[in-house]
Amino acid sequence: MAYNNGFPVNYQPFYQPYQYQFQPQQTVQNQSAGSPAIIWVQSINEAINYPVAPNAAVALWDSNAPSVYIKKADASGKPMMTIYDLVERKNEPQTASVQKADYVTHDELKGVEGRLEGFRDEIERIAKQIKDMTAKEAKK
């Protein structure tokens, strides 16, 4: 039998070092007809604990509250969550009230101009009366 540094040539050590292989966590979503599946959670705590892969985002719909949680993770895997509350939109025309509050018509503007001219005329009349009264008192 041949020896190399005191060990037989065909010597195999019994110990093999463990090599860790990193496998990123992936979330699997069922897709039908090209649209993403809706992921339902029971509460905000379940949404907080929901796993998200690095550089990914997922929308989580709360089945017990009118809320949607958008959970994202950056490149290092640090999660961040934004919460949206769903609010019912009434069938009232919103544009009419916004337009009425934000804009005035030409007729309304001319009415304001007319009132301002009336105020200016009244101020000039009062100022003339004060001037005349002070002139009379100065003559005394």
C-alpha positions as CSV (number, residue, x, y, z in Angstrom):
1,M,0.0,0.0,0.0
2,A,1.3,3.4,-0.9
3,Y,1.5,6.2,1.7
4,N,1.5,10.0,1.3
5,N,2.6,12.0,4.4
6,G,1.7,9.0,6.6
7,F,-1.8,8.5,5.1
8,P,-2.8,5.9,2.5
9,V,-3.3,7.4,-1.0
10,N,-7.0,6.4,-1.2
11,Y,-7.8,7.8,2.3
12,Q,-11.1,9.8,2.4
13,P,-11.9,11.8,5.5
14,F,-15.2,10.9,7.2
15,Y,-16.0,14.6,7.8
16,Q,-17.4,16.6,5.0
17,P,-18.0,20.3,5.7
18,Y,-21.6,21.5,5.4
19,Q,-22.1,24.0,2.6
20,Y,-25.1,26.3,3.2
21,Q,-27.0,27.2,0.0
22,F,-29.2,30.3,0.3
23,Q,-32.6,29.9,-1.3
24,P,-34.7,33.1,-1.3
25,Q,-38.2,32.8,-0.1
26,Q,-40.7,33.0,-2.9
27,T,-44.4,33.6,-2.7
28,V,-46.5,31.7,-5.2
29,Q,-49.6,33.3,-6.5
30,N,-52.2,31.6,-8.5
31,Q,-53.0,33.4,-11.7
32,S,-56.0,32.8,-13.9
33,A,-56.4,34.5,-17.3
34,G,-53.4,36.7,-16.7
35,S,-54.8,38.5,-13.6
36,P,-53.1,38.2,-10.1
37,A,-55.0,36.3,-7.5
38,I,-56.5,38.2,-4.5
39,I,-54.7,37.3,-1.3
40,W,-57.1,37.4,1.7
41,V,-55.9,37.9,5.3
42,Q,-57.9,37.8,8.5
43,S,-56.4,40.8,10.3
44,I,-53.6,43.4,10.2
45,N,-51.4,41.1,12.3
46,E,-51.7,38.4,9.6
47,A,-50.7,41.0,7.0
48,I,-47.7,42.1,9.1
49,N,-46.6,38.5,9.3
50,Y,-47.2,37.7,5.6
51,P,-43.8,36.9,3.9
52,V,-42.7,39.1,1.0
53,A,-39.6,38.4,-1.1
54,P,-36.9,41.0,-1.5
55,N,-37.7,43.6,-4.2
56,A,-41.3,42.5,-4.3
57,A,-44.7,43.8,-3.3
58,V,-48.1,42.2,-2.6
59,A,-51.6,43.4,-2.0
60,L,-53.4,41.8,0.9
61,W,-57.2,42.2,1.3
62,D,-58.6,42.1,4.8
63,S,-61.6,39.8,4.9
64,N,-62.8,41.2,8.3
65,A,-62.4,45.0,7.6
66,P,-62.7,47.3,4.6
67,S,-58.9,47.6,4.3
68,V,-56.2,46.7,1.8
69,Y,-52.5,46.3,2.9
70,I,-49.7,46.9,0.4
71,K,-46.7,45.1,1.7
72,K,-43.3,45.7,0.0
73,A,-39.8,44.6,0.7
74,D,-36.6,46.4,-0.4
75,A,-33.5,44.7,-1.8
76,S,-32.3,43.7,1.7
77,G,-35.7,42.2,2.5
78,K,-36.8,44.9,5.0
79,P,-40.6,45.0,4.8
80,M,-42.8,48.2,4.7
81,M,-46.5,48.3,4.7
82,T,-49.1,50.9,3.6
83,I,-52.7,50.6,4.7
84,Y,-55.6,51.8,2.6
85,D,-59.1,52.0,4.0
86,L,-61.9,51.5,1.5
87,V,-64.6,54.1,1.7
88,E,-67.9,54.0,-0.2
89,R,-68.3,56.7,-2.9
90,K,-71.8,58.3,-2.9
91,N,-73.5,58.8,-6.3
92,E,-73.6,62.6,-5.8
93,P,-72.1,64.7,-8.5
94,Q,-68.8,65.9,-6.9
95,T,-67.8,68.3,-9.6
96,A,-70.7,70.7,-9.2
97,S,-70.0,71.4,-5.5
98,V,-66.2,71.7,-6.1
99,Q,-66.7,74.0,-9.1
100,K,-69.2,76.2,-7.1
101,A,-66.7,76.5,-4.2
102,D,-63.6,77.2,-6.2
103,Y,-64.9,79.5,-9.0
104,V,-67.2,82.5,-9.3
105,T,-69.2,83.5,-12.4
106,H,-68.7,86.8,-14.2
107,D,-72.1,88.0,-12.9
108,E,-71.0,87.3,-9.3
109,L,-67.7,89.1,-9.9
110,K,-69.5,92.2,-11.3
111,G,-71.8,92.2,-8.3
112,V,-68.8,92.3,-6.0
113,E,-67.2,95.1,-8.0
114,G,-70.4,97.1,-7.8
115,R,-70.5,96.7,-4.0
116,L,-66.9,97.8,-3.8
117,E,-67.6,100.9,-5.8
118,G,-70.5,101.7,-3.5
119,F,-68.2,101.3,-0.4
120,R,-65.6,103.5,-2.1
121,D,-68.2,106.2,-2.8
122,E,-69.4,106.1,0.8
123,I,-65.9,106.3,2.2
124,E,-65.2,109.4,0.0
125,R,-68.4,111.0,1.1
126,I,-67.6,110.5,4.8
127,A,-64.0,111.7,4.3
128,K,-65.4,114.9,2.6
129,Q,-67.7,115.4,5.6
130,I,-64.8,115.0,8.1
131,K,-62.7,117.5,6.0
132,D,-65.5,120.0,6.0
133,M,-66.1,119.7,9.7
134,T,-62.4,120.1,10.5
135,A,-62.3,123.2,8.2
136,K,-65.2,124.8,10.0
137,E,-63.7,124.2,13.4
138,A,-60.4,125.5,12.3
139,K,-62.1,128.8,11.3
140,K,-63.6,129.3,14.8
